Amino acid sequence: MAADALKLEKWEDAFQHPVASVRGMEKQLRVALQEKKEGLRALVGESYRDLLKTAERIIEMNDSIQQVELHLSQASKQCNYGSLQKKAANAVTMKENEDNKDRKNRVTAAELAVLSNCPVAISRTLTRDKSPLVAAKLYILARLLRRSVSEKIKSPFIISLERQLSNLRVTILRDLEHELCRLDTDSSKILQCLGAYSLITSSSASDTFMHFQSLRLNAVISLLRQDTVSAETILEAIRLVNENLRLSTQLFPRRLSDTLTALKIKPLFQEPDINNIMELNMTVHGHWISESIRKYTPWLKTDDLSNDSCKAEISSKLGTTLRAIFDGLEKAVKVVNKVESLVQIRHNILAASRGVMGRTSDLNSDDLNQSLTRIREIVNTRIREVLNGDIGGIGVLGSEMSKLVTDNATAKKREPVSWSSMLSSFENAKGGRNLKAMVRAVNHSDKSGLRAIRLHHAKWVSNIANNYINIKKMGEEKDWDPDNDDDDDIDSPESLKEMNNTDTQALLSTYSEGLLEGYRLLETNLSTLVDEMRQAGEGAESPQPIENACIALRFITIIRNTSPQHDNTVIIDLGWFGNDITSRLYDFLAKGVAKKALRGFGKDISKRKWASDVSFDSLWEGSPKLPIQPSPLVFKFLRALVQSMNEVGADVWCRGAADTLKRSVAKSIWEELEASLTSAEKQTNGVSGLGIEAKETTEDDGSKEEEKEKPEKEPAIGHLPANPLNRAQILQTYFDATYLDNALRTIRSRDVGGDDKNKDSPTVLAWEFVERTREKITIETDERERMSRSAEDYWRRTSLIFGVLDI
């Protein structure tokens, strides 16, 4: 039985059987192959030819592999280890023999050529490329080359190169310091500079970090140690601190350690930045550089800097920096004398300091925690000093007032300050400039010497109001603006609006108290000055004390009328200012102004003949006839009084001054009238006053009692034949007194209703006169009413003549 060809493992087994069996197995294989082809054709369809080509390719590859194995077998027989080792040894020997002839000279020449070009390459890198790390790598390479060359040759040229490299080292370090202290240097450039510093000085990560912090601290302190420290200097210092903290948070310790680690990964000679420098011509000389230099790798310590040590160092340096900034801020604000500038400085510095607080909230530093409070305290203290200094300017007004009063005693006679007829004759050219100047001078009493004081006070009040406005604006500032922040990680510990509101309220309260104290001190000094003026003016006939009193009144008016205001609201109410001083000045002024007029009135009234008829009684009207106009002496008195009032200035006579004058004059007039009547009685029959008994020292008590009882049995005075008082004179005097009562009645007494029986009013002259004369002369009620109405009506018609009196 033939064997199953499909079960054969290798073709050699088929030929172990007889030929017939082999032929049977061949047929069997061909049938199986045909079945496989049919099945394969059924599976692959149109790709059958491609599969056939692939199969043929596989067969060809198999053939090729067999040929390769054959060749390798032959090569292995011909190339044994001993033969190859012998050939390699012979090749090395031949190469060494060839190169050793001039290699030493070539190495020296290549290193010297690269070394001589290193200074130029370093300078170009610093100035043109501005790559401090590449410059540092070049310096390290130059230092290695200089050491290698100096061991082989001694030459002045090598010494010159050493000097150049030493100077370049100083230059590189100086440029690194300058770059590390700049505000606009980005983090990548900072890392390059730190890596360059570490390479040049062989510093560890910790030493490099310490150097960076020291540089930033020294940069801030050097700014603050200038001769003149300004607010801009403080802002620049705070910005430098902010940038330092930002960089410290980003770079240390991780990114610095990564940068230094990258420098020691591969040899320095293999850096592309160095091989590509044209000045070094590494394509020619690089092959001949010593192997020790080509394989040199910097060794830097990168694992000695921890996060905690960074925070501790930052806190220490930050505390020192902040204390220096505080001291510099005190010096900077000392030279600022404007509240507006100080408020702006405060806002700018607080806004800049916010970055310090926001980025370093996890640092343990007392100076840091109190930085905003300390800044506010320093600036607010200076604002208070400036405010107090401005408030103290009001004391200068008191000094100028005292000087004006003193100089007024020796000065020439001043121009009148009241309105005059010359105002109507001013030309109206150039917009009536002269007229307006004259009106302004009269209105503000500039002719009395107060112009300088008024202008000074107006400027002072404007400054006070501006200070108040600037402080108020500080409280109206908006809160921190996140949209304008450079970083999003700032977390402010306190609201700016809260700080502004707190400081604004405190400053305004202090300002108001200071203003009040300043005005009170001015009032005290003015009171002392007024007392001295009154003492010097008592009994003096000179008009100088009156002029000084008017100046003082005008000064008080200026102070009251120009109080500091903000938005049409007074900052401080000055209704109380000078009230006591004003009342004393009114009394002094009333006595001085009325003295001349009262003296003339007393002289005229003493000449009145009470027993004779009235010379102008033909002008009387009515039935019975009664007076309808006052006596000439009354007109003369009022005119003299008003003239005296106008001489000192119509602007002085406000309602209070006029009322004080009227009360004083009314009292003096009644005393003069009573003295005149008493004198007339004594000259006639020895009676002391109307209705008042005469005291006779020559009669005994019985005769005195008889004299007292006798008039009660007699008829009224009007019917006594021996009466020394003429009825017409009494009626005219009653009319004069009623007219004067209307002229001298104060506003308060007019508000009562004009009742002439109001005994509380010191100016009711007519009623007092009637009370004195009713026992001697009978005046009917209707007569009194007619004369009262006539006197009141006549005053209304003539009051404009005495305008300054009818206030």
SVG drawing of the C-alpha trace seen along z (x, -y; Angstrom):
<svg xmlns="http://www.w3.org/2000/svg" viewBox="-61 -184 118 186">
<polyline fill="none" stroke="black" stroke-width="0.4" points="0.0,0.0 1.3,-3.4 2.1,-5.9 0.0,-9.1 2.0,-11.8 0.2,-14.5 1.5,-13.2 5.1,-13.3 7.2,-15.9 10.0,-16.2 10.5,-15.4 13.3,-12.9 10.9,-10.5 9.0,-10.0 12.0,-8.4 12.2,-5.7 9.4,-3.9 9.2,-1.9 8.9,-3.7 5.3,-2.7 4.5,-4.1 6.4,-7.2 4.4,-7.6 1.2,-7.0 2.2,-9.7 3.0,-12.0 -0.5,-11.5 -1.9,-12.0 0.0,-15.3 -1.0,-16.5 -4.7,-15.8 -4.3,-17.5 -2.5,-20.4 -5.2,-20.8 -7.9,-20.8 -5.9,-23.4 -5.7,-25.5 -9.4,-25.2 -10.2,-26.1 -7.7,-29.0 -9.1,-30.2 -12.6,-30.1 -11.3,-32.2 -9.3,-34.8 -11.1,-35.1 -9.4,-37.6 -6.3,-38.0 -5.2,-34.5 -2.4,-35.6 -1.1,-38.1 -0.9,-35.4 1.0,-33.3 3.5,-36.0 3.8,-36.5 4.5,-32.9 7.1,-32.9 8.7,-36.0 8.8,-34.1 10.6,-31.2 13.1,-33.6 13.7,-35.2 14.3,-31.8 16.8,-31.1 18.6,-34.4 18.7,-33.7 20.3,-30.4 22.9,-32.1 23.6,-34.7 24.0,-32.0 26.4,-30.3 28.6,-33.4 28.5,-34.1 29.6,-30.7 32.5,-31.1 33.4,-34.6 33.4,-33.3 35.8,-30.6 38.2,-33.2 37.9,-36.0 38.7,-34.6 39.3,-36.6 43.1,-36.3 43.4,-37.6 41.2,-40.6 43.0,-41.5 46.3,-41.4 45.0,-43.6 43.5,-46.2 46.7,-46.4 48.7,-47.0 46.2,-49.8 46.4,-51.6 50.2,-51.4 50.3,-52.9 47.9,-55.7 49.7,-56.6 53.0,-56.7 51.5,-59.1 49.7,-61.5 52.2,-61.7 54.5,-63.6 52.6,-67.1 49.5,-66.5 50.9,-68.3 51.5,-71.4 48.1,-71.2 46.2,-70.9 48.1,-73.9 47.4,-76.0 43.7,-75.1 43.2,-75.8 45.1,-79.1 43.1,-80.1 39.8,-79.4 41.0,-81.2 42.1,-84.3 38.7,-84.6 36.7,-84.0 36.9,-87.7 35.5,-88.9 32.8,-86.2 31.9,-87.1 31.7,-90.8 29.5,-90.3 27.2,-87.9 26.7,-90.5 26.2,-93.5 24.5,-92.1 22.9,-88.8 22.2,-89.8 22.4,-86.2 24.1,-86.1 23.9,-82.3 25.9,-81.8 28.4,-84.4 28.8,-82.5 29.4,-79.3 31.9,-81.0 33.7,-82.3 33.9,-78.8 35.3,-77.4 37.8,-80.3 38.8,-79.6 39.4,-75.9 41.4,-76.8 43.4,-79.3 44.4,-76.8 45.3,-74.2 47.3,-76.6 49.2,-78.2 50.5,-74.8 52.0,-74.3 53.4,-77.8 54.4,-80.9 53.8,-84.2 52.8,-87.8 49.9,-87.2 48.5,-84.6 48.8,-87.1 47.0,-89.7 44.2,-87.2 44.0,-86.4 43.5,-90.1 40.8,-90.4 39.0,-87.3 39.2,-88.8 37.7,-92.1 35.0,-90.2 34.1,-88.3 33.4,-91.5 31.5,-92.8 29.3,-89.7 28.6,-89.8 27.7,-93.5 25.4,-92.9 23.8,-90.0 23.1,-92.2 21.7,-95.0 19.4,-92.5 18.3,-90.9 17.3,-94.2 15.2,-95.4 11.4,-95.5 10.7,-94.5 12.9,-91.3 10.8,-88.2 11.1,-85.0 13.0,-83.1 15.6,-85.8 15.9,-85.8 16.5,-82.0 19.2,-82.5 20.9,-85.1 20.7,-83.0 22.1,-80.0 24.9,-82.2 25.8,-83.5 25.8,-79.9 28.2,-78.8 30.6,-81.7 30.8,-81.6 30.2,-77.8 27.3,-78.7 24.7,-76.2 21.0,-76.7 20.8,-78.1 23.6,-80.5 22.1,-81.7 18.8,-82.3 20.4,-84.2 22.3,-86.3 19.1,-87.2 17.3,-88.2 20.3,-90.3 20.4,-92.0 16.8,-92.9 17.1,-94.2 20.2,-96.3 18.3,-97.7 15.5,-98.9 17.8,-100.3 19.9,-102.1 16.8,-103.8 15.8,-105.0 19.3,-106.2 19.3,-108.9 19.6,-112.5 16.0,-113.3 13.5,-110.5 10.2,-111.2 6.9,-109.5 7.9,-108.1 10.9,-106.6 8.8,-104.9 6.4,-103.5 9.4,-102.2 10.7,-100.5 7.3,-98.9 7.0,-97.7 10.5,-96.2 9.4,-94.4 6.2,-93.2 8.1,-91.9 10.6,-90.2 7.8,-88.4 6.2,-87.4 9.4,-86.0 10.2,-84.3 6.9,-82.5 7.3,-81.4 11.0,-80.5 12.1,-79.2 12.9,-76.5 11.7,-74.2 12.4,-76.1 15.8,-77.3 16.7,-73.7 15.5,-72.5 17.6,-75.2 20.8,-74.3 20.1,-70.6 19.9,-71.2 23.3,-72.8 25.0,-69.6 23.2,-67.0 25.8,-67.1 29.3,-68.4 29.7,-72.1 31.6,-71.6 28.7,-69.9 26.3,-72.9 25.0,-74.0 25.1,-77.7 28.9,-77.4 29.7,-75.3 27.7,-77.7 29.7,-80.8 31.5,-82.0 34.4,-83.6 35.5,-80.3 35.5,-78.4 34.8,-75.1 34.5,-73.2 38.3,-73.6 39.6,-73.7 37.0,-71.6 38.6,-68.3 42.0,-69.3 40.7,-70.5 41.9,-68.4 39.5,-65.6 39.3,-66.7 37.9,-70.1 35.6,-68.5 34.1,-66.2 34.0,-68.9 30.5,-68.9 29.7,-71.6 28.9,-70.3 26.3,-72.4 24.5,-71.6 20.8,-71.8 19.1,-70.0 20.0,-72.4 17.1,-74.7 13.7,-73.9 10.4,-75.7 10.5,-76.5 14.0,-78.0 12.8,-80.2 9.9,-81.5 12.1,-82.2 14.6,-84.1 11.9,-86.1 10.3,-87.0 13.6,-88.2 14.5,-90.3 11.0,-91.6 10.9,-92.8 14.2,-94.8 12.9,-96.1 9.6,-97.3 11.2,-99.1 13.5,-100.9 10.4,-101.8 8.6,-103.1 11.6,-105.3 11.8,-106.5 8.1,-107.2 8.4,-109.5 11.2,-111.4 9.3,-111.6 6.0,-113.0 7.9,-115.5 8.6,-117.7 5.0,-117.5 2.9,-120.4 -0.3,-119.9 -3.1,-117.7 -4.1,-116.8 -0.7,-115.5 -0.6,-113.5 -4.0,-112.0 -2.8,-110.9 0.4,-109.5 -1.6,-107.6 -3.8,-106.0 -0.9,-105.1 1.2,-103.5 -1.8,-101.6 -2.6,-100.3 1.0,-99.2 1.3,-97.7 -1.8,-95.6 0.4,-93.3 2.7,-92.8 -0.1,-91.8 -1.9,-89.6 1.0,-87.5 2.6,-87.0 -0.3,-86.2 1.4,-83.0 4.6,-84.7 5.2,-85.2 6.2,-88.8 5.0,-91.5 6.2,-94.3 4.3,-92.7 1.1,-92.3 1.2,-95.9 2.4,-97.3 -0.9,-98.9 -1.6,-100.2 1.9,-101.7 1.7,-103.3 -1.7,-104.8 -0.4,-106.1 2.7,-107.7 0.7,-109.5 -2.2,-110.4 0.2,-111.9 1.7,-114.1 -1.8,-115.1 -2.6,-116.1 0.6,-118.1 -0.2,-119.9 -3.8,-120.6 -2.6,-121.9 -0.1,-124.1 -2.8,-125.4 -5.1,-126.0 -2.3,-127.9 -2.4,-130.3 -5.4,-131.9 -3.1,-133.1 -1.3,-135.3 -4.6,-137.1 -4.6,-138.1 -1.1,-139.3 -1.9,-141.3 -4.9,-142.7 -2.8,-143.8 -0.2,-145.3 -3.0,-147.2 -4.4,-148.7 -0.9,-149.7 0.1,-151.2 -3.3,-152.9 -2.4,-155.1 0.5,-156.7 -0.8,-156.4 -2.1,-159.3 -5.8,-159.9 -7.4,-157.3 -10.0,-157.8 -13.6,-157.5 -15.1,-154.0 -18.7,-155.1 -20.5,-155.8 -19.9,-159.3 -21.3,-161.4 -18.1,-160.9 -19.2,-157.4 -21.8,-158.8 -19.1,-160.7 -16.9,-157.8 -16.5,-157.2 -17.8,-154.0 -14.8,-153.4 -13.2,-150.0 -16.3,-148.4 -16.4,-150.8 -13.2,-149.3 -12.5,-152.3 -16.1,-152.3 -16.1,-148.6 -12.8,-148.9 -14.3,-151.7 -17.5,-149.8 -15.4,-146.7 -13.2,-148.8 -16.2,-150.4 -18.1,-147.1 -15.1,-145.2 -13.8,-148.2 -10.5,-148.1 -9.9,-151.8 -9.7,-151.1 -6.6,-149.0 -8.3,-145.6 -7.7,-144.7 -4.5,-142.7 -6.2,-140.9 -9.4,-140.2 -7.4,-138.8 -5.2,-136.8 -8.3,-135.4 -10.0,-134.5 -6.9,-132.6 -6.7,-130.9 -10.4,-129.9 -10.0,-128.6 -7.1,-126.5 -9.1,-125.2 -12.0,-124.3 -9.7,-122.6 -8.2,-120.5 -11.7,-119.5 -12.7,-118.6 -9.5,-116.5 -10.1,-114.6 -13.7,-114.0 -12.6,-112.6 -10.4,-110.2 -13.5,-108.6 -15.2,-108.5 -12.5,-106.4 -13.6,-103.1 -12.5,-99.8 -9.8,-97.6 -10.3,-97.0 -9.7,-93.4 -9.9,-94.2 -6.8,-96.3 -4.7,-93.7 -1.8,-92.2 -2.3,-88.9 -5.4,-87.0 -3.9,-85.5 -4.0,-88.7 -6.2,-88.4 -6.4,-91.7 -6.7,-91.5 -8.8,-94.6 -11.1,-96.6 -9.7,-99.9 -13.1,-101.5 -13.2,-100.6 -9.7,-102.0 -10.6,-105.2 -13.8,-105.7 -12.1,-105.1 -9.2,-107.5 -11.6,-110.1 -13.8,-110.3 -10.8,-110.5 -9.1,-113.3 -12.3,-115.3 -13.0,-115.1 -9.5,-116.2 -9.8,-118.9 -13.0,-120.3 -11.7,-120.3 -8.5,-122.1 -10.5,-124.7 -12.7,-125.3 -9.7,-125.6 -8.0,-128.0 -11.0,-130.3 -11.3,-130.2 -7.7,-131.3 -8.2,-134.0 -11.3,-135.2 -9.3,-135.2 -6.5,-137.3 -9.0,-139.6 -10.8,-140.0 -7.5,-141.0 -6.8,-143.5 -10.3,-145.0 -9.9,-145.4 -6.6,-147.2 -8.3,-149.5 -11.2,-150.3 -8.8,-151.1 -6.8,-153.3 -9.9,-155.0 -11.7,-155.8 -11.8,-159.6 -9.8,-160.2 -11.1,-162.8 -9.1,-161.4 -11.1,-159.6 -8.4,-156.9 -10.0,-154.5 -13.3,-154.7 -11.5,-153.8 -9.8,-150.9 -13.1,-149.6 -14.6,-149.8 -11.7,-147.9 -12.2,-145.2 -15.9,-145.0 -15.2,-144.8 -12.6,-142.1 -15.2,-140.1 -17.6,-140.5 -15.0,-139.2 -14.5,-136.1 -18.2,-135.4 -19.2,-136.1 -16.4,-134.0 -16.5,-130.8 -15.1,-127.6 -17.7,-125.8 -18.1,-122.6 -21.0,-122.1 -22.7,-125.2 -22.6,-123.8 -20.4,-125.5 -17.6,-123.3 -17.7,-125.0 -20.5,-127.2 -19.1,-130.6 -22.3,-132.2 -20.8,-132.3 -17.5,-134.0 -17.0,-137.4 -20.4,-137.7 -19.1,-139.0 -16.5,-141.1 -19.1,-142.6 -21.4,-143.6 -18.5,-145.4 -17.4,-147.1 -21.0,-148.2 -21.1,-149.9 -17.8,-151.5 -18.6,-152.6 -22.1,-153.9 -20.6,-156.1 -17.8,-157.4 -19.9,-158.1 -22.8,-159.8 -20.5,-161.9 -20.3,-164.9 -24.0,-164.8 -25.1,-164.5 -22.8,-167.3 -24.4,-169.6 -27.9,-168.4 -27.2,-169.1 -25.9,-172.5 -29.0,-173.3 -31.5,-171.9 -29.9,-173.9 -30.6,-177.1 -34.3,-176.3 -36.6,-178.8 -39.3,-176.7 -41.4,-179.7 -41.6,-181.4 -43.7,-180.5 -42.7,-178.2 -41.3,-180.4 -42.7,-178.1 -46.1,-177.3 -47.7,-178.9 -46.9,-175.6 -49.1,-173.7 -52.3,-172.2 -55.6,-170.8 -58.1,-171.9 -56.7,-172.4 -53.5,-173.1 -50.8,-170.6 -47.2,-170.2 -46.7,-168.3 -42.9,-168.4 -40.0,-168.2 -37.9,-171.1 -34.9,-172.2 -32.6,-171.0 -33.9,-167.5 -33.2,-167.6 -29.8,-169.1 -29.1,-166.3 -30.2,-163.5 -28.3,-164.9 -25.1,-165.3 -25.6,-161.7 -26.1,-160.2 -23.1,-162.2 -20.9,-160.8 -22.2,-157.3 -21.4,-157.9 -17.9,-159.1 -16.9,-155.8 -18.6,-153.9 -22.1,-152.8 -20.9,-149.2 -20.3,-149.1 -23.9,-149.8 -25.6,-146.5 -28.8,-145.9 -27.0,-145.1 -24.7,-148.1 -27.6,-150.5 -29.8,-149.1 -27.0,-149.5 -26.5,-153.1 -30.2,-153.9 -30.4,-152.5 -27.4,-154.5 -28.6,-157.7 -32.1,-157.4 -30.9,-157.1 -28.5,-160.1 -31.3,-162.2 -33.7,-161.6 -30.9,-162.5 -30.3,-165.8 -34.1,-166.5 -34.5,-165.8 -31.5,-168.0 -32.9,-170.8 -36.3,-170.7 -34.9,-170.4 -32.7,-173.4 -35.7,-175.4 -37.7,-174.6 -34.8,-175.6 -34.4,-178.9 -38.1,-179.7 -39.3,-178.6 -36.8,-176.2 -38.8,-173.1 -36.5,-170.1 -38.1,-168.5 -41.7,-168.1 -43.9,-166.6 -40.9,-166.2 -40.6,-168.2 -37.7,-170.6 -35.7,-169.8 -35.1,-173.0 -32.7,-172.8 -33.8,-176.1 -37.4,-174.9 -38.5,-172.6 -40.4,-169.3 -43.8,-170.9 -43.3,-173.5 -42.1,-170.7 -45.3,-168.7 -47.3,-171.7 -45.5,-172.3 -46.3,-168.7 -50.0,-169.0 -50.5,-172.3 -50.1,-171.3 -52.8,-168.6 -55.4,-171.2 -54.3,-173.4 -55.5,-173.0 -53.3,-171.5 -50.1,-173.3 -51.7,-174.3 -54.0,-176.6 -51.4,-178.1 -50.6,-181.7 -47.0,-181.4 -46.1,-178.1 -42.5,-178.4 -43.2,-175.9 -45.1,-177.0 -47.7,-174.6 -46.6,-175.0 -43.0,-174.1 -44.2,-171.0 -46.4,-169.9 -43.5,-170.5 -41.1,-168.6 -43.7,-165.8 -43.8,-165.7 -40.0,-165.8 -39.7,-163.0 -42.3,-160.9 -40.5,-161.6 -37.1,-160.6 -38.8,-157.6 -39.7,-156.5 -36.3,-157.3 -34.4,-155.6 -36.8,-152.6 -35.0,-149.3 -36.3,-146.5 -37.2,-144.5 -39.3,-147.3 -41.0,-147.8 -41.9,-144.1 -43.7,-144.6 -46.2,-146.8 -44.9,-150.3 -46.8,-150.6 -45.6,-153.8 -46.7,-152.5 -44.2,-149.6 -42.1,-150.5 -39.6,-147.7 -38.3,-149.6 -35.6,-152.1 -36.4,-154.2 -40.0,-155.1 -39.2,-158.8 -42.7,-160.1 -44.2,-158.0 -41.5,-158.8 -42.0,-162.5 -45.8,-162.3 -45.3,-160.5 -43.1,-163.3 -45.4,-166.2 -48.9,-164.8 -49.2,-166.3 -48.3,-169.8 -49.8,-170.0 -52.8,-168.1 -52.5,-166.5 -55.7,-164.9 -55.7,-161.4 -56.8,-162.4 -54.1,-165.0 -51.5,-162.5 -52.8,-160.1 -52.8,-162.8 -49.2,-163.8 -48.1,-160.1 -49.6,-159.5 -48.2,-162.7 -44.7,-161.9 -44.9,-158.4 -46.1,-159.6 -43.5,-162.3 -40.8,-159.8 -41.9,-157.6 -41.7,-160.5 -38.3,-161.7 -36.6,-158.4 -34.8,-158.1 -32.9,-161.3 -31.4,-159.4 -31.1,-156.1 -28.2,-154.6 -30.2,-155.2 -33.3,-153.4 -31.9,-149.9"/>
</svg>
